[in-house]
Amino acid sequence: MKSISLHELKKELQQLAPKELQELCLKLAKYKKDNKEYLSYLVFESHDKVVFVNEVKQLINDHFDELKTQSNLYYAKKSLRKLLRLINKYCKYVADKAIAAELHIYFCQKVKASGIRIHRSQQLENMYLQEVKKINKLVSSLHEDLQHDYASDIDNLNL
C-alpha cells in the first residue's frame, strides 16, 4: 500500500463532513497508544502549555524519587533512558524549542542533584553529555533574550 502525501490528505480531509472526520480521528486514536496520547494532548492540554510543562516536571520528579532507591548503575541507566524517551515524546507534542530546552535542562539538573555517579559508567556520562549538547543546540536556535535566560542554567550543567 502506497502512502499518500500530506497535501493530498489535507485536501481530502477538508471535503469530509465533521462527523466523518470525528470518526476517523477516533479510529486513529484506537489504532495506537501514541496517537491516543497525542490526540489527548491536542484536545485537553495544548491550550495551557505551562500546566503541561509542570505535569511533565512532576513526572520527572516522581521518576527520580523511584530512582533514589536504585543503587545499581545498570538499572539507573535503563530508567534514565526510559525517562528521556518520555521527555522527547512530550517535546514532540509541544513542538516548542524553548519548552523542550526547559525540560531537558530540568532533566539534567535532576540527574546532577540525584547523586547518581554518572562518572562510574561511560554510557551514563555519554548520555548526560549528549543531553547537554542537545540543550546547547536547542538554546542556540532560540531568540537572543531566551538564550540569555537559559545561559546560567547551561553553565551549571557542565560536569
C-alpha positions, 0 to 999 in steps of 0.5 A: 500500500502506497502512502499518500502525501500530506497535501493530498490528505489535507485536501481530502480531509477538508471535503469530509463532513465533521462527523466523518472526520470525528470518526476517523480521528477516533479510529486513529486514536484506537489504532495506537497508544501514541496517537491516543496520547497525542490526540489527548494532548491536542484536545485537553492540554495544548491550550495551557502549555505551562500546566503541561510543562509542570505535569511533565516536571512532576513526572520527572520528579516522581521518576527520580524519587523511584530512582533514589532507591536504585543503587545499581548503575545498570538499572539507573541507566535503563530508567534514565533512558526510559525517562528521556524517551518520555521527555522527547515524546512530550517535546514532540507534542509541544513542538516548542524549542524553548519548552523542550530546552526547559525540560531537558535542562530540568532533566539534567539538573535532576540527574546532577542533584540525584547523586547518581555517579554518572562518572562510574559508567561511560554510557551514563556520562555519554548520555548526560553529555549528549543531553547537554549538547542537545540543550546547547543546540536547542538554546542556540536556535532560540531568540537572543533574550531566551538564550540569555535566560537559559545561559546560567542554567547551561553553565551549571550543567557542565560536569 
